[in-house]
Amino acid sequence: MKKNKVVIFWFRRDLRLADNRGLQQAIASGYAVLPIFIFDSDILTRLATRYDRRVDYIHQALHAMNVTLQKHGSTLHTYSGVPLDVIKMICQEYDVQGLYCNGDYEPQAIKRDDAVQRDLKEIGIPCYASKDQVIFEKSEVVKADGSPYTVYTPYAKKWKSMLQPAHYGQETIALENFYKAAFQDIISLETLGFQKTDLVFEQPQLAIDIIKDYGEKRDFPALDHTTRLGIALRFGTISIRKCVDFALKNNETWLSELIWREFFMQILYHFPQVVTASFKPKYDAIEWRNNEVEFERWCSGKTGYPIVDAGMRQLNKTGFMHNRVRMVVASFLCKHLLIDWRWGEAYFAQKLLDYDLAANNGNWQWVAGSGCDAAPYFRIFNPTAQTLKFDEDLLYVKTWNPDYGQLLEAPIVGHEFARARALQAYQAALQDK
C-alpha cells in the first residue's frame, strides 16, 4: 500500500497554532503537515504525584488545539512513550519527508533531539529545528570575543541593542495545510496514569491594566499584580514575540523580566553543569547543615516566619508563589537554615506550575550566591523586614496563614543568629579559594 507523504510537526514547548515558527516552516515545505505530540514517558515517570496540574495544563491546551484542527479537517495525533521510539513508529506508517520542531535548550532535551536527528538521518529523513521560545538563542548574544555573558546587565544591554522589529514580528499560520484525517480525541489523562485536577486552562491574555504599572506593583504579593504568564511561556501557549512586542509598547520593567528568562536559558545552554553544580565552583565547598526536620518544616510552611510560611502554603496549595516571596523563602532555606539550594530547587521543580529548569536553577543559585551574579554572598533577606516593606498590612500573610496570630509555630531560628551562622559558613568555605 502506498504511504501518504507528510512532514511531521512535533509540538513540545510550543502548544499553540498561532505565531509558531517551526510550524510555519513545516507548512512552507509544501507537504501536508502531520501534527503530533508525545507524552514523554521518561518525564512523566519522574513526576512525584499523579495529581499534577502541569500535565493537566498540557492536556487541556492540546485539547484546545485539537478542537481548532477539527474545524480544518485535521486532528492532533497524540502518543505516549519514548519520543525516539514513537517517531520511528510514525515513520513506518507514513512516507515522512521531514521532521520539524522548535528548538529546546535544556541538556536532556538536547540529548533527546540529537538521538532523534541521528536515527532519522540514517533513514534519510531530515530534521529542522526553528528558534521559537526565545528572541535570541544560544550564542546570538555574546561578548565581542564570542564568549557568553555571565552577568545580566551587560547581557541585557547587548540584547536590547540587537533587537529589531523582525525579531518579534508575528506570523499567521495557514491552518488549511494540515494532513486531513478523521478527528480523534487526545490520549486521556487516565490512560497516561494521571488524574484530573482543579486547573482550568484559559488562553493566555496580555492585560494592559497589569502591565501598565507592573514596575510599581509587582513586588507586593497581596496585590497579585503579576502577569501569571510563567506557565504560558513555559509551555508555549503564548508566543514570546507577542510578549516582547507588548512589553516594548507598554512596560520596560516587564521587558527586563523577559530578558532575564533568556539570560538564564543561555547560561544553562553554555554551562549545563549548573544543573547539579554551583556556577561558581568554590560555593560547592559550603558545609550545608541539611537538617531534614527543618527542611520539612520549610516545605510545610511551618517555620514560624509568617511570610515564609504563607509563601510555602500558597505554593503547596496552588502551584504558584509570588516572585518576591520566592526570593524570601529561598533565601531563608539557604541562609537561615543552611540547607543546600539544590534541595529547594528540587522542591520547587515538583510544585511550581511554571517550573522552568533554566529560570528555577538560575534564581536559586542567585539567592544562594553561587550563581552568575556579581552581588555578594552576604545578601541575606530579613523576612520580617521584607514583610514590613512589601506586606505591611499583612494581607498576603493572613490570606495564606489563616491561623496567623495564634502563634502555633515558634520561629525555627532567630534571624540575627541565623545570619551570623550563614556568614561564618560562607566565609569558611570561600576563604583562600
Secondary structure, 3 states (H helix, E strand, C coil): CCCCEEEEEEECCCCCCCCCHHHHHHHHCCCEEEEEEEEEHHHHCCCCCCCCHHHHHHHHHHHHHHHHHHCCCCCCEEEEECHHHHHHHHHHHCEEEEEEEECCCCHHHHHHHHHHHHHHHHCCCCEEEECCCCCCCCCCCECCCCCECCCHHHHHHHHHHHCCHHHCCCCCCCHHHECCCCCCCCCCHHHHCCCCCCCCCCCCCCCHHHHCCHHHHCCCHHHCCCCCCHHHHHHCCCCHHHHHHHHHHHCHHHHHHHHHHHHHHHHHHHCHHHHCCCCCHHHHHCCCCCCHHHHHHHHHCCCCCHHHHHHHHHHHHHCCCCHHHHHHHHHHHHHHCCCCHHHHHHHHHHHCCCCCHHHHHHHHHHHHCCCCCCCCCCCCCCHHHHHHHHCCCCHHHHHHCCCCCCCCCCCCCCHHHHHHHHHHHHHHHHCCC
